[in-house]
Amino acid sequence: MVLRVDVQGAATIRSIMGKSAVFIFLVAESEVALVKRLVERKTETREKLLVRIATAREELKRMEECGRQCRWPVGKNSIIN
């Protein structure tokens, strides 16, 4: 089963499933690329966009908790660590 959750949701699932679950943190190839992608979508107000970017920065600090990270460059194959 694949679930899309934030870092708090991953922590909850980890507490329930323990080591039987595999976690992969998906991340843009760079913060600049993420911001560009979000801006170009035009789905959020400037204020919501700023909150979303700040949240992403905080979640990046917890990336190592997931065990695996996947950077997804635009137009290229993924890289899984």
VENURFEN-V879687 format. One record per residue. RES is the residue in one small letter. SS is DSSP state (H for helix, E for strand, L for the rest). OMEGA is omega in degrees with one decimal (NA if undefined). D_FIRST is the distance of its C-alpha to the first C-alpha in Angstrom with 1 decimal. Layout:
((RES;SS;OMEGA;D_FIRST) (RES;SS;OMEGA;D_FIRST))
//
This chain:
((m;L;177.3;0.0) (v;L;177.7;3.8) (l;L;175.2;6.6) (r;L;-176.5;10.1) (v;L;174.2;12.5) (d;L;-175.8;16.0) (v;H;177.5;17.4) (q;H;177.2;18.3) (g;H;177.6;14.9) (a;H;178.7;13.6) (a;H;178.1;16.6) (t;H;179.6;15.8) (i;H;178.5;12.4) (r;H;-179.4;14.2) (s;H;179.5;16.9) (i;H;-172.0;14.8) (m;H;-178.4;12.5) (g;H;-175.5;15.1) (k;H;179.2;14.9) (s;H;178.3;11.9) (a;L;176.1;9.6) (v;L;-178.6;10.1) (f;E;176.8;11.4) (i;E;179.6;12.8) (f;E;178.3;15.5) (l;E;-175.9;16.3) (v;E;176.1;20.0) (a;E;-177.9;22.7) (e;L;175.9;25.3) (s;L;177.5;27.8) (e;H;178.5;28.6) (v;H;179.9;31.1) (a;H;178.5;28.7) (l;H;-179.2;26.3) (v;H;179.5;29.3) (k;H;179.7;30.6) (r;H;-179.9;27.4) (l;H;179.7;27.3) (v;H;-177.3;31.0) (e;H;178.1;30.9) (r;H;179.4;28.3) (k;L;-179.4;30.9) (t;L;-176.1;28.5) (e;L;175.1;29.7) (t;L;178.8;33.1) (r;H;-178.7;34.6) (e;H;179.4;34.2) (k;H;177.7;30.5) (l;H;178.7;30.0) (l;H;177.0;31.9) (v;H;-179.5;29.7) (r;H;179.1;26.5) (i;H;178.2;28.0) (a;H;177.9;29.1) (t;H;179.0;25.7) (a;H;178.4;24.2) (r;H;179.2;27.0) (e;H;-179.8;26.3) (e;H;177.4;22.6) (l;H;178.4;23.6) (k;L;-177.3;25.6) (r;L;-175.8;22.5) (m;H;-177.2;20.7) (e;H;179.5;21.6) (e;H;-175.5;19.7) (c;H;179.2;16.4) (g;E;178.4;17.6) (r;E;177.0;16.7) (q;E;178.1;18.0) (c;E;174.5;17.8) (r;E;-174.6;20.9) (w;E;178.2;20.7) (p;L;178.3;24.3) (v;L;176.1;25.3) (g;L;180.0;26.0) (k;L;176.3;25.1) (n;L;179.7;22.3) (s;L;176.5;20.0) (i;E;-179.1;21.1) (i;E;177.7;18.8) (n;L;NA;20.6))
//
